[in-house]
């Protein structure tokens, strides 16, 4: 077998990892908050001339997937010369009911995304938009993961390119790894039929297999849905019937190691590599599925490993750029003792920035739109593109290295039921992690916050967990995340149930968590 892609004998340390590739520096200096603010402001300033050209003094309808993004989109777009700005908070349940004519409950991540698209489409025929833009001159700004081409006849800026859809199909991705020259594990794509168990057995290397399913003619799923882990050849009870006629399956060996995300952005042919993220894909022993908790900055990765992982991201970025792609991208995979093995490719900005302050998050998402627009810009904009995009790549690399900080993890979860809600302060004590109603007195030993709020899926759990240096200094986030869901079940009455760390990570400590 060839040496895995993450295991070359040497590689670049910091700075340029080949022509047009920029990777994060190993160490950052300066006051963190001031540096983040300054870098975000500099990035917004660099984006303004290009946004001014794209907007061309027209009204702008800005769709927001977080309520805190609204004032920052408004300020950025007004500075870029927008005639006026209408921000639409797609998380506002009252607005959703108003536009859709009633409340709609969803249960999965893909249904939640579809709901946001339905709200945006309903806006196109609503008086709210007609009053804002009676002449129909506005342009629409729809940041990832939204894929909206127009609203009420008003076109979107920088629509996601078709190639970005193709790379996300799990049934196609293995061929792309081969074209990129990125080593991978063996896999099998087949129909879901009664012969599936025998095909699973052929790929089992001793630890089991992972099976992901996708319906013919449908977009790929999100949020870790429609993926099962199988051991000893027994499909879990939650797996679809083997008589399904419209399901395709991708089967690959279950890999024991740390799930990691390599991500970045292609801006005018320049590849900006972002800090490596750890994927919180927690196995559910009860049904063979995964609880998706988001992606968090990876802790305790050796420097040589980070270098090699950035090299894999840079190789994929250069290949995508050579084939006409611009914008955010991500590679999900598993780092084992043999190296890093890719499993999925994503053509968008991911949820890695979900927990980032909106003052930083909005310029990053705006840069993604500019990157896409630069690919299709008019020749008259060529000089502006050439001058702007290298600087954008450098600023994005520096800024994300600051804000995706491994000392804090934003952990998420959707719950369908709960007996209480609210925000609690987390605190490390000599005996473990406790929760007490906010605001807590003092900040000594603070471990962050845990909150449960209303959401179209029922309830949204969001935990900001600080690195537990006093108690559990060497564990990856994946080993600690099950504690958060257990605490949620205790404090809020949710039903996440038993969750384990990703396969191969140290076990979750027992007896170190509980409410005050």
C-alpha positions as CSV (number, residue, x, y, z in Angstrom):
1,X,0.0,0.0,0.0
2,X,1.2,3.5,-0.8
3,X,2.2,5.9,2.0
4,X,-1.0,7.8,3.1
5,X,-1.4,11.3,2.0
6,X,-0.8,12.7,5.4
7,X,2.5,10.9,5.9
8,X,5.2,12.4,3.6
9,X,8.6,12.4,5.2
10,X,8.8,16.2,5.3
11,X,6.8,19.2,4.3
12,X,6.4,23.0,4.7
13,X,6.1,24.3,8.3
14,X,4.4,27.7,8.0
15,X,3.7,30.3,5.3
16,X,3.5,29.1,1.7
17,X,2.9,25.4,1.1
18,X,3.5,25.7,-2.6
19,X,2.5,28.4,-5.2
20,X,-0.6,30.3,-4.1
21,X,-1.1,28.2,-0.9
22,X,-1.1,29.9,2.5
23,X,-1.3,27.8,5.8
24,X,-1.7,29.0,9.4
25,X,1.4,30.0,11.3
26,X,2.3,27.6,14.2
27,X,2.2,30.4,16.8
28,X,0.3,33.6,17.1
29,X,1.4,36.7,19.1
30,X,-0.5,39.8,20.4
31,X,-3.6,40.4,22.4
32,X,-6.2,37.9,21.0
33,X,-9.3,40.0,21.1
34,X,-7.6,43.2,19.7
35,X,-5.9,41.1,17.0
36,X,-9.2,39.4,16.0
37,X,-11.0,42.8,15.8
38,X,-8.2,44.4,13.8
39,X,-8.0,41.5,11.4
40,X,-11.7,41.3,10.9
41,X,-11.8,45.0,10.2
42,X,-9.0,44.7,7.8
43,X,-10.7,41.8,6.0
44,X,-13.9,43.8,5.8
45,X,-12.0,46.8,4.4
46,X,-10.4,44.6,1.7
47,X,-13.8,43.2,0.7
48,X,-15.5,46.6,0.4
49,X,-14.2,47.6,-3.1
50,X,-15.2,44.2,-4.5
51,X,-18.6,44.3,-2.8
52,X,-19.1,47.8,-4.1
53,X,-18.6,46.6,-7.6
54,X,-20.9,43.6,-7.2
55,X,-23.7,45.6,-5.5
56,X,-23.5,48.6,-7.8
57,X,-25.5,50.9,-5.5
58,X,-28.5,48.5,-5.6
59,X,-30.7,47.5,-2.6
60,X,-29.6,44.3,-0.9
61,X,-31.7,41.6,0.8
62,X,-29.3,39.8,3.2
63,X,-30.5,36.4,4.5
64,X,-29.1,35.7,8.0
65,X,-28.7,32.2,9.5
66,X,-27.9,33.7,12.9
67,X,-29.7,36.7,14.5
68,X,-26.4,38.2,15.7
69,X,-25.2,38.5,12.1
70,X,-27.8,41.1,11.1
71,X,-26.1,44.3,12.3
72,X,-22.7,43.2,10.9
73,X,-24.2,42.4,7.4
74,X,-25.9,45.8,7.5
75,X,-22.8,47.7,8.4
76,X,-20.6,45.9,5.8
77,X,-23.2,46.3,3.0
78,X,-23.8,49.9,3.7
79,X,-20.1,50.6,3.7
80,X,-20.0,49.0,0.3
81,X,-22.6,51.4,-1.1
82,X,-25.8,49.4,-0.9
83,X,-28.8,51.8,-1.6
84,X,-30.5,50.2,1.4
85,X,-30.4,46.9,3.2
86,X,-33.1,44.5,4.4
87,X,-31.8,41.8,6.8
88,X,-33.9,38.7,7.2
89,X,-33.3,36.5,10.3
90,X,-34.2,33.0,9.2
91,X,-33.9,31.8,12.8
92,X,-36.8,34.1,13.9
93,X,-39.7,31.7,14.7
94,X,-42.2,34.6,14.6
95,X,-41.1,35.7,11.2
96,X,-41.1,32.1,10.0
97,X,-44.8,31.6,11.1
98,X,-45.7,35.0,9.6
99,X,-44.2,34.1,6.2
100,X,-45.4,30.5,6.0
101,X,-48.8,31.1,7.6
102,X,-48.2,28.9,10.6
103,X,-45.7,26.9,12.6
104,X,-43.8,24.0,11.0
105,X,-42.0,21.4,12.9
106,X,-38.9,19.6,11.4
107,X,-36.9,16.7,12.8
108,X,-33.7,16.5,10.8
109,X,-30.9,18.9,9.7
110,X,-31.8,18.6,6.1
111,X,-35.5,19.4,6.9
112,X,-34.3,22.4,8.9
113,X,-32.3,23.7,5.9
114,X,-35.3,23.1,3.6
115,X,-37.4,25.1,6.0
116,X,-35.0,28.0,5.7
117,X,-35.3,27.8,1.9
118,X,-39.1,27.8,2.1
119,X,-39.0,30.9,4.3
120,X,-36.8,32.7,1.8
121,X,-39.1,31.7,-1.1
122,X,-42.2,32.8,0.8
123,X,-40.5,36.2,1.3
124,X,-40.5,36.6,-2.5
125,X,-44.3,37.0,-2.5
126,X,-44.7,38.8,0.7
127,X,-45.5,42.5,1.3
128,X,-42.4,42.8,3.4
129,X,-40.2,42.5,0.4
130,X,-42.5,44.4,-1.9
131,X,-42.5,47.4,0.5
132,X,-38.7,47.3,0.8
133,X,-38.0,47.0,-3.0
134,X,-41.1,47.9,-5.0
135,X,-39.1,48.2,-8.2
136,X,-37.6,44.7,-8.0
137,X,-34.0,46.1,-8.3
138,X,-32.5,44.4,-5.2
139,X,-29.9,41.7,-5.2
140,X,-30.0,38.8,-2.7
141,X,-27.2,37.8,-0.5
142,X,-27.5,34.1,0.7
143,X,-24.4,32.9,2.7
144,X,-23.6,29.2,3.0
145,X,-25.2,26.7,3.6
146,X,-28.1,28.5,1.7
147,X,-28.5,27.7,-2.0
148,X,-30.9,30.3,-3.2
149,X,-30.7,31.6,-6.8
150,X,-33.4,34.2,-6.6
151,X,-36.2,35.6,-4.4
152,X,-39.3,37.1,-6.1
153,X,-37.3,37.7,-9.3
154,X,-34.4,39.2,-7.5
155,X,-31.1,37.4,-8.3
156,X,-28.6,36.2,-5.7
157,X,-25.0,37.2,-5.7
158,X,-22.4,34.5,-6.2
159,X,-24.5,31.4,-6.5
160,X,-22.9,28.1,-5.5
161,X,-21.4,26.6,-8.7
162,X,-22.6,23.2,-10.0
163,X,-19.2,21.6,-9.4
164,X,-19.7,22.2,-5.7
165,X,-22.8,20.1,-5.7
166,X,-21.1,17.2,-7.5
167,X,-18.1,16.9,-5.1
168,X,-20.5,16.5,-2.1
169,X,-22.1,13.3,-3.4
170,X,-20.8,10.4,-1.3
171,X,-21.3,8.0,-4.2
172,X,-18.9,10.0,-6.4
173,X,-16.2,11.3,-4.0
174,X,-13.8,8.3,-4.1
175,X,-13.2,8.9,-7.8
176,X,-12.3,12.5,-6.9
177,X,-9.7,11.4,-4.3
178,X,-8.1,9.3,-7.1
179,X,-8.0,12.2,-9.5
180,X,-6.4,14.4,-6.8
181,X,-3.8,11.9,-6.0
182,X,-5.0,11.6,-2.4
183,X,-4.7,8.1,-1.0
184,X,-7.9,6.6,0.4
185,X,-9.3,3.4,2.0
186,X,-11.1,0.8,-0.2
187,X,-14.8,1.5,-0.6
188,X,-17.9,0.1,-2.4
189,X,-20.9,1.9,-3.9
190,X,-23.9,-0.3,-4.5
191,X,-27.7,-0.5,-4.3
192,X,-29.4,-1.2,-1.0
193,X,-30.5,-4.8,-1.7
194,X,-30.6,-8.1,0.3
195,X,-27.0,-8.8,-0.8
196,X,-25.7,-5.8,1.2
197,X,-24.7,-7.8,4.3
198,X,-22.3,-10.0,2.2
199,X,-20.9,-6.9,0.5
200,X,-20.3,-5.4,4.0
201,X,-18.4,-8.5,5.1
202,X,-16.0,-8.1,2.2
203,X,-14.9,-4.6,3.3
204,X,-14.7,-5.3,7.1
205,X,-11.1,-5.1,8.2
206,X,-11.9,-6.3,11.7
207,X,-13.4,-3.1,13.3
208,X,-16.6,-3.1,11.2
209,X,-17.8,-0.8,8.5
210,X,-19.6,2.6,8.0
211,X,-22.5,2.7,5.6
212,X,-23.9,6.0,4.2
213,X,-27.1,6.1,2.1
214,X,-28.4,8.6,-0.4
215,X,-31.6,8.5,-2.4
216,X,-31.5,8.6,-6.1
217,X,-32.2,12.1,-7.4
218,X,-31.8,13.7,-4.0
219,X,-29.1,16.0,-2.6
220,X,-26.6,14.7,-0.1
221,X,-27.7,14.7,3.5
222,X,-26.1,16.9,6.2
223,X,-25.6,16.8,9.9
224,X,-24.3,13.2,10.1
225,X,-27.7,11.8,9.0
226,X,-28.3,8.6,7.0
227,X,-24.9,7.2,8.2
228,X,-24.7,4.0,10.2
229,X,-21.8,2.0,11.8
230,X,-22.0,-1.7,11.6
231,X,-20.0,-4.3,13.6
232,X,-20.0,-8.1,13.3
233,X,-22.1,-7.7,10.1
234,X,-25.4,-7.0,11.8
235,X,-27.2,-4.0,10.4
236,X,-28.9,-1.9,13.1
237,X,-32.7,-1.9,13.4
238,X,-32.8,1.8,12.3
239,X,-31.2,0.9,8.9
240,X,-33.6,1.2,5.9
241,X,-35.2,-1.9,4.5
242,X,-33.0,-3.9,2.2
243,X,-35.9,-4.0,-0.3
244,X,-35.6,-0.2,-0.8
245,X,-35.5,0.5,-4.6
246,X,-34.2,4.0,-4.6
247,X,-31.3,3.9,-2.2
248,X,-27.6,3.9,-3.0
249,X,-25.1,3.0,-0.3
250,X,-21.4,3.7,0.1
251,X,-19.6,1.3,2.3
252,X,-16.1,1.7,3.7
253,X,-14.1,0.2,6.6
254,X,-14.7,1.6,10.1
255,X,-11.5,3.5,10.9
256,X,-10.2,3.7,14.4
257,X,-8.7,7.1,15.1
258,X,-9.5,10.8,15.4
259,X,-12.1,12.3,13.1
260,X,-10.7,15.6,11.6
261,X,-11.8,18.2,9.1
262,X,-9.3,20.0,6.8
263,X,-10.8,23.1,5.4
264,X,-10.0,26.4,3.7
265,X,-11.1,28.8,0.9
266,X,-10.0,29.2,-2.7
267,X,-9.9,32.9,-3.6
268,X,-8.9,33.8,-7.1
269,X,-6.7,30.7,-7.4
270,X,-5.1,31.3,-4.0
271,X,-5.7,28.5,-1.4
272,X,-6.1,29.7,2.2
273,X,-5.8,26.8,4.6
274,X,-7.7,27.1,7.9
275,X,-6.8,25.4,11.3
276,X,-7.5,21.7,11.5
277,X,-10.9,20.9,13.2
278,X,-11.9,17.9,15.2
279,X,-15.3,16.3,14.2
280,X,-17.6,15.5,17.0
281,X,-19.3,12.4,15.5
282,X,-20.3,10.4,18.6
283,X,-21.5,6.8,18.1
284,X,-24.9,5.9,19.6
285,X,-24.6,2.3,20.9
286,X,-28.4,2.0,21.0
287,X,-29.0,2.3,17.2
288,X,-25.7,2.4,15.3
289,X,-26.1,6.0,14.3
290,X,-24.0,9.1,15.1
291,X,-24.8,12.2,17.2
292,X,-23.4,15.2,15.3
293,X,-22.0,17.8,17.7
294,X,-20.2,20.1,15.2
295,X,-16.6,20.7,14.4
296,X,-14.2,22.2,17.0
297,X,-10.5,23.3,16.8
298,X,-8.3,20.2,17.2
299,X,-6.3,19.9,20.4
300,X,-2.9,18.2,21.0
301,X,-2.0,17.5,17.4
302,X,1.7,17.1,16.8
303,X,3.2,19.9,14.7
304,X,4.3,17.4,12.0
305,X,0.8,16.1,11.8
306,X,-0.7,19.6,11.3
307,X,1.9,20.3,8.6
308,X,1.0,17.1,6.7
309,X,-2.8,17.7,7.1
310,X,-2.4,21.2,5.7
311,X,-0.5,19.6,2.8
312,X,-3.5,17.4,2.1
313,X,-5.9,20.4,2.2
314,X,-3.6,22.4,-0.1
315,X,-3.4,19.5,-2.6
316,X,-7.2,19.3,-2.7
317,X,-7.5,23.1,-2.9
318,X,-5.1,23.3,-5.8
319,X,-7.0,20.6,-7.7
320,X,-10.4,22.3,-7.1
321,X,-9.0,25.6,-8.2
322,X,-7.5,24.1,-11.4
323,X,-11.0,22.8,-12.2
324,X,-12.7,26.2,-11.8
325,X,-13.8,26.1,-8.2
326,X,-13.7,29.1,-5.8
327,X,-14.9,29.5,-2.3
328,X,-14.9,27.4,0.9
329,X,-14.2,23.7,0.9
330,X,-13.6,21.0,3.5
331,X,-12.3,17.4,3.7
332,X,-13.6,15.1,6.4
333,X,-11.6,12.1,7.4
334,X,-10.0,10.0,10.1
335,X,-6.4,10.3,11.3
336,X,-5.2,6.8,12.2
337,X,-1.8,5.4,13.2
338,X,-1.2,4.9,9.4
339,X,-2.1,8.5,8.5
340,X,-5.1,10.6,7.4
341,X,-7.8,8.9,5.3
342,X,-10.4,11.1,3.7
343,X,-14.1,10.2,3.7
344,X,-16.1,13.2,2.5
345,X,-15.5,16.4,0.4
346,X,-17.7,19.5,0.9
347,X,-17.9,22.5,-1.5
348,X,-19.0,25.2,0.9
349,X,-18.1,26.9,4.2
350,X,-18.9,24.5,6.9
351,X,-20.3,24.9,10.5
352,X,-16.8,25.4,11.7
353,X,-17.7,29.1,12.1
354,X,-21.0,28.6,13.8
355,X,-19.7,29.6,17.2
356,X,-17.5,32.4,16.1
357,X,-18.4,36.0,17.0
358,X,-20.5,37.6,14.3
359,X,-18.1,40.5,13.9
360,X,-15.6,37.9,12.5
361,X,-18.1,35.4,11.1
362,X,-19.7,37.9,8.7
363,X,-16.5,39.0,6.9
364,X,-15.5,35.4,6.5
365,X,-18.8,34.5,4.8
366,X,-18.7,37.7,2.8
367,X,-15.2,36.7,1.6
368,X,-16.7,33.3,0.5
369,X,-19.2,35.2,-1.7
370,X,-16.6,37.4,-3.1
371,X,-14.4,34.4,-3.9
372,X,-17.2,32.8,-5.9
373,X,-18.1,36.0,-7.7
374,X,-14.4,36.6,-8.7
375,X,-14.5,33.4,-10.8
376,X,-17.2,34.9,-13.0
377,X,-16.2,38.6,-12.9
378,X,-16.2,40.7,-16.0
379,X,-12.8,41.4,-17.6
380,X,-13.0,45.0,-16.5
381,X,-12.7,43.8,-12.9
382,X,-9.5,41.9,-13.6
383,X,-7.1,44.4,-12.0
384,X,-9.3,44.6,-8.8
385,X,-9.4,40.8,-8.6
386,X,-5.6,40.4,-9.0
387,X,-5.0,43.0,-6.4
388,X,-7.6,41.9,-3.9
389,X,-7.6,38.1,-3.8
390,X,-4.0,37.4,-2.6
391,X,-4.6,39.8,0.3
392,X,-7.9,38.2,1.1
393,X,-6.3,34.7,1.3
394,X,-3.6,36.1,3.7
395,X,-6.1,37.8,5.9
396,X,-8.4,34.8,6.0
397,X,-5.5,32.5,7.0
398,X,-4.4,34.9,9.8
399,X,-7.9,35.6,11.1
400,X,-9.1,32.0,11.2
401,X,-5.9,31.0,13.0
402,X,-6.9,33.4,15.7
403,X,-10.6,32.7,16.1
404,X,-10.6,28.9,15.6
405,X,-8.8,28.5,19.0
406,X,-8.3,25.1,20.5
407,X,-8.9,26.4,24.0
408,X,-12.7,26.5,23.4
409,X,-15.2,24.2,21.8
410,X,-18.7,25.1,20.6
411,X,-20.7,21.9,20.9
412,X,-24.3,21.6,19.5
413,X,-27.2,19.2,19.5
414,X,-30.9,19.2,18.5
415,X,-33.4,17.8,21.0
416,X,-37.0,17.0,20.3
417,X,-38.1,17.2,23.9
418,X,-37.1,18.8,27.2
419,X,-38.5,19.5,30.6
420,X,-36.7,22.9,31.1
421,X,-34.6,25.4,29.3
422,X,-32.3,28.3,29.8
423,X,-28.6,29.1,30.3
424,X,-26.3,27.6,32.9
425,X,-22.8,28.4,33.9
426,X,-20.3,25.5,33.7
427,X,-17.6,25.1,36.3
428,X,-14.7,22.8,36.8
429,X,-14.5,21.6,40.4
430,X,-12.2,19.2,42.1
431,X,-14.7,16.4,41.5
432,X,-15.7,17.3,37.9
433,X,-18.0,19.5,35.8
434,X,-21.1,21.1,37.3
435,X,-23.8,23.4,36.0
436,X,-25.5,26.3,37.9
437,X,-28.0,28.8,36.7
438,X,-26.5,31.9,35.1
439,X,-25.3,34.4,35.9
440,X,-22.7,32.6,38.1
441,X,-20.8,34.6,40.7
442,X,-17.2,35.1,39.7
443,X,-15.3,33.5,36.8
444,X,-12.8,31.4,38.7
445,X,-12.7,27.8,37.4
446,X,-15.3,28.8,34.7
447,X,-15.7,26.0,32.1
448,X,-18.1,28.0,29.9
449,X,-21.8,27.9,29.4
450,X,-24.5,25.4,28.4
451,X,-27.9,26.6,27.0
452,X,-31.1,25.2,25.6
453,X,-33.2,27.4,23.4
454,X,-36.3,27.0,21.2
455,X,-35.6,25.9,17.6
456,X,-37.7,24.7,14.6
457,X,-36.4,21.1,15.5
458,X,-37.7,21.5,19.0
459,X,-34.7,22.6,21.1
460,X,-31.1,23.6,20.3
461,X,-28.3,22.7,22.7
462,X,-25.3,25.0,22.6
463,X,-22.3,24.5,24.9
464,X,-19.3,26.7,25.0
465,X,-16.8,24.5,26.8
466,X,-13.4,25.8,27.8
467,X,-10.3,23.6,27.7
468,X,-10.3,21.6,31.0
469,X,-6.6,22.2,31.8
470,X,-7.0,21.9,35.6
471,X,-8.8,18.5,35.4
472,X,-8.4,16.6,32.1
473,X,-5.6,18.4,30.2
474,X,-4.7,15.8,27.6
475,X,-8.1,14.5,26.3
476,X,-9.4,15.4,22.8
477,X,-12.7,17.2,22.6
478,X,-14.3,14.0,21.3
479,X,-13.6,12.3,24.6
480,X,-15.2,15.2,26.6
481,X,-18.3,15.9,24.4
482,X,-20.4,12.9,25.7
483,X,-20.2,14.6,29.1
484,X,-22.0,17.7,27.7
485,X,-24.9,15.6,26.4
486,X,-25.2,13.7,29.6
487,X,-25.3,16.9,31.5
488,X,-28.0,18.2,29.2
489,X,-30.1,15.2,30.0
490,X,-29.7,15.8,33.7
491,X,-30.3,19.6,33.7
492,X,-32.8,20.0,30.9
493,X,-34.5,16.6,30.7
494,X,-33.4,16.0,27.1
495,X,-33.0,12.5,25.8
496,X,-29.6,12.3,24.0
497,X,-29.0,9.1,25.9
498,X,-25.7,7.2,25.9
499,X,-23.1,8.5,23.5
500,X,-19.5,7.3,23.2
501,X,-16.3,9.0,22.0
502,X,-15.4,8.4,18.3
503,X,-13.9,5.0,17.8
504,X,-10.3,4.8,19.0
505,X,-10.3,8.0,21.2
506,X,-9.8,7.7,25.0
507,X,-13.0,6.8,26.9
508,X,-15.1,9.5,28.5
509,X,-14.2,9.9,32.2
510,X,-16.8,8.5,34.5
511,X,-18.0,10.2,37.7
512,X,-16.7,13.7,36.8
513,X,-20.0,15.4,35.9
514,X,-23.2,16.4,37.5
515,X,-25.5,19.4,38.3
516,X,-24.8,21.5,41.3
